Amino acid sequence: MKEYTYTVKSELGMHARPAGMFVKLAKQVQSAIEIEKDGKKVNAGRLLAVMGMGIKQGDSITFFMDGPDEEEVVPKVREICEEIL
């Protein structure tokens, strides 16, 4: 299992576009991707669950990748975070 923690910089927080990008990524890879904020974890492949977390600017979120391609998933998650969040 791999982890990646990121502090949200975007004023918009986790809005529909980045949430959709994580859902798309989760459906393209073999590894399970989960997002955690304040002790609550959700499956990154479920748009409403991700949006329902209420992730705002300044929030610290942790991504958990677990599966056969987790090594390749981490840089993809990092790229989405740094470009949009």
Backbone torsions as a table, in degrees:
resi	resn	phi	psi	omega
1	MET	NA	135.0	177.8
2	LYS	-112.8	151.1	177.8
3	GLU	-127.2	150.0	172.6
4	TYR	-144.4	123.6	-179.7
5	THR	-108.8	137.9	-176.7
6	TYR	-141.0	141.3	174.1
7	THR	-101.9	123.5	-174.6
8	VAL	-67.1	127.4	-179.5
9	LYS	-103.7	-25.4	-176.5
10	SER	-66.3	135.4	177.1
11	GLU	-63.0	-25.4	-178.2
12	LEU	-84.3	-11.4	-178.3
13	GLY	66.2	-151.1	-179.9
14	MET	-86.8	85.9	178.6
15	HIS	-91.4	-173.2	-171.5
16	ALA	-59.7	-38.5	-175.5
17	ARG	-64.8	-55.3	178.7
18	PRO	-65.0	-37.0	178.3
19	ALA	-59.7	-43.1	178.3
20	GLY	-63.8	-35.3	178.8
21	MET	-68.1	-37.2	177.0
22	PHE	-69.4	-38.8	176.9
23	VAL	-61.9	-45.9	179.4
24	LYS	-60.4	-46.0	178.7
25	LEU	-60.9	-45.0	-178.4
26	ALA	-60.1	-32.1	-179.8
27	LYS	-81.4	-18.6	-177.8
28	GLN	-89.7	-20.3	-174.7
29	VAL	-108.1	163.9	179.7
30	GLN	-83.8	-28.8	-178.0
31	SER	-72.2	149.1	172.8
32	ALA	-79.9	136.9	177.6
33	ILE	-119.9	127.2	176.3
34	GLU	-123.8	150.0	177.2
35	ILE	-117.9	134.1	179.9
36	GLU	-122.7	135.8	172.9
37	LYS	-141.5	127.7	178.4
38	ASP	52.1	40.5	176.5
39	GLY	82.6	-2.8	179.4
40	LYS	-103.3	125.1	-179.9
41	LYS	-109.4	140.6	174.6
42	VAL	-134.0	156.6	175.7
43	ASN	-73.2	124.8	-178.3
44	ALA	-68.5	-11.0	178.8
45	GLY	-86.1	2.0	-178.5
46	ARG	-116.2	104.4	-174.1
47	LEU	-54.5	-49.6	-177.1
48	LEU	-65.1	-34.1	177.8
49	ALA	-66.1	-44.0	179.8
50	VAL	-64.5	-47.6	-179.5
51	MET	-65.0	-33.3	-178.1
52	GLY	-70.4	-9.9	179.3
53	MET	-73.9	-17.5	178.2
54	GLY	63.9	42.9	-177.9
55	ILE	-73.6	123.8	-176.1
56	LYS	-119.9	170.7	176.4
57	GLN	-56.1	134.8	179.7
58	GLY	91.7	-14.0	178.6
59	ASP	-72.3	143.4	175.1
60	SER	-100.0	125.1	-179.6
61	ILE	-123.9	148.3	179.0
62	THR	-121.3	133.0	176.8
63	PHE	-102.2	136.2	176.4
64	PHE	-117.7	124.4	178.4
65	MET	-116.9	126.1	-177.4
66	ASP	-139.1	115.0	178.2
67	GLY	159.1	-175.1	-173.5
68	PRO	-65.6	-25.2	-178.6
69	ASP	-114.1	25.3	-176.1
70	GLU	-59.3	-33.5	179.0
71	GLU	-61.5	-36.5	-179.5
72	GLU	-81.3	-22.0	-177.3
73	VAL	-76.9	-36.3	-176.8
74	VAL	-54.1	-50.5	179.8
75	PRO	-64.7	-28.4	178.0
76	LYS	-69.6	-41.6	177.3
77	VAL	-64.0	-45.0	179.5
78	ARG	-59.1	-43.0	-179.7
79	GLU	-61.6	-45.3	178.6
80	ILE	-61.4	-45.8	-179.2
81	CYS	-59.5	-50.0	-174.5
82	GLU	-70.5	-28.5	-179.8
83	GLU	-82.8	-34.7	-170.5
84	ILE	-118.8	-34.4	-176.3
85	LEU	-93.8	NA	NA
